[in-house]
Amino acid sequence: ILVVSDTHRQNGNLCKVLAKVGRIDLLIHLGDVEGSEDYVREIAGCPVEMVAGNNDFFSGLPRERELELGAYRALLTHGHYYNVSFTLERLREEARERGMQIAMFGHTHRPVVDRSGPVDLINPGSLSYPRQDGRRPSYILMELDRDGLVHYTINYL
């Protein structure tokens, strides 16, 4: 599963990532696609799940999605409604209350894999406008192993 966010209609790096990773089973985009929804679906070569970000003003994308990924329940959100730029605890608590084991979000443009609590918090960062030290475009590959256990890897272009 390829997890991306905050492409902001700059899809060149997404094309590079898709070529680099090869065949995937699912593409998850966590918002701020800014009108490129159809293009992303076209180039993905697999099913696509997307949610609206704070810059997806005229989008028909849902604000959030709940998915079954193997034995896990995942909440997909852009994160701005949970103030993720300041704290992740509100998002973690919301996901926990809904019976989720994973909460995926974007918005901050900084990659995160936080497995320290009852809900894994996953942010792929941004492929277009990264804000973390080094400012390298980032994405996450999520895999379910043979035993059904989830693994996350932050990757950089």
Disulfide bonds with the S-S distance in Angstrom:
none
